[in-house]
Amino acid sequence: MPDQRSLILDKIRQDGAFDVVVVGGGINGIGVFRELALQGLKVLLVERNDFCSGCSAAPSRMIHGGLRYLENGEFGLVQESLRERDALLANAPHMVRPLPTVIPIRTVFSGLMNGAAGLLGLSEAPSSRGALAIKAGLALYDWTTRKRRALPRHNFRGARMTFAQWPALDPMLRFSATYYDAWISYPERLGIELLLDAGRLAPDSLALNRAEITRVGSAFELIDTTTNERFPVIAKAIVNATGAWLDSAIARLDASEKPAAPLVEGTKGSHLILNNEPLYQALGGHMIFFENADGRVCIMFPYLGKVLVGSTDIRVSEARRVRCEPAEADYILAAARLVFPAIPIHASDIVFTYSGIRPLPKSNHAFTGRISRGHSVHRIAGDIPQFCMIGGKWTTFRAFAEQAADAVLAELGRERLCGTLT
Ligand SMILES: Cc1cc2nc3c(=O)[nH]c(=O)nc-3n(C[C@H](O)[C@H](O)[C@H](O)COP(=O)(O)OP(=O)(O)OC[C@H]3O[C@@H](n4cnc5c(N)ncnc54)[C@H](O)[C@@H]3O)c2cc1C
């Protein structure tokens, strides 16, 4: 019996005419592929490596509203993220689960002025966040979800109650706040499930990994990179969902009107997985969402019997495969030691590291934490228009895919047949 890949290639060989070609099989490309296929379009998804092997394999694994984005004044993004978080808790409960989260707090007032200055664009640098600033953020979080409470509301604890529950936390703490977000156990597998779902409901649409596509005249050439076989393909529109590789892919897909400046810039982020039983026990099933010595927010939570800690946020000039460098591992270990100073945490505890490049919208912010984690679709005109997916995060992939699909549907004069939120 021919394997799945041969069947897909046979179909393309017999008929290479598609409504839309989606380039890039990370979560955003997969999301828009499924979204368009469910609207009755014939779609081809082309991924150069394996599905969800780029940035989509490297997240902190939080499915979250983005409490931190409130500091940037991105209320719309937080609202959208909370809606998508709750939808994922309902739609993928086998992988997305509630995550009780603790914020250790050292001061009362700090962060208020800096938060306001950040909103007014007067301050770039992060500063310590005190109890009042955190209380205001969490109250807003709860208020946003008041009409569909999927997760418990936040609460505050004084030092005594905090140490009663987490005795190993930094003894300098004065308060802690607990709130709920969610985490995903196997993000890449959810990506694969979405592909399988699209394949079941829309068998004319095809998803192929280990393949590339380039513009040749008024059409495209698909290359199976495992054999070098080439296939002619035509499409009415292209979705460029290549993440951090977006700007280099634009030229391959031949836009007549090239953007004057790059649309995407990358920041590299790495994580460690630690095998440290006292640390795992000290977490008590909670994530610690904490401020590092440099003011950056880091995270640590129990992950499949180990402890996941991250992350770094380092500007990179070029998209490429990346790995966690020793200096990054040192940075993350030092951050973890700040939270639980009495627990020995050594480099030898590291059992796994992973890294990815966040495809963020191009920005002038000096502090990478201030760059928006929002998303947008940029249309490049041409005989075959190209829709570029810029930014986004795992949590909001469905909303982003919906937005990109709606732009393509409008271009092709097609109606939306169904929604995907539920
Ligand atoms: C350190 C870190 C922590 C994060 N934490 C979180 C988190 O906790 N929660 C959250 O919601 N989000 C998080 N994110 C963000 C999230 O992971 C990304 O926003 C998301 O995975 C981006 O998906 P994408 O599909 O746009 O990009 P990618 O996953 O990078 O996909 C792009 C794909 O395009 C392919 N490609 C490139 N060029 C070509 C070409 N010419 N032809 C064919 N294919 C091509 C690549 O191989 C790649 O597979 C985090 C990201 C990082 C790096």
Residues whose N, C-alpha, C, O or C-beta is under 5 A from the ligand:
A	BS01	LIG	V23 G24 G25 G26 I27 N28 G29 V46 E47 R48 N49 D50 C52 S53 G54 C55 S56 A58 P59 S60 R61 M62 I63 A211 E212 A241 T242 G243 A244 W245 A249 T267 G269 S270 S311 T312 G356 I357 R358 G391 G392 K393 W394 T395
